[in-house]
Amino acid sequence: MTPRLDAATQRLFAALTRIEAALSERMPADPDRVRALTEQLAASRNENQELAAVNNTIAMRLDSAIDRLRTVLRG
């Protein structure tokens, strides 16, 4: 390896070590907490899907009502 490549490789490994250390500090170590967060995430995703479906239904109904109003106003 060239000296510059060697230095860059050492900096990369040092940066990766710092990133891994930071991640391990931020990650919850309590398995119950991880399980609870996983369940909350799943519930939030389900709620998001339900709300998206409701939003789509409302949007379709509004579009239909707007079209009917336009027809009445033109007629």
Summary of the structure (lengths in Angstrom):
residues: 75
radius of gyration: 27.1
end to end distance: 81.5
largest distance: 82.0
contacts: 136
relative contact order: 0.05
helix: 91%
strand: 0%
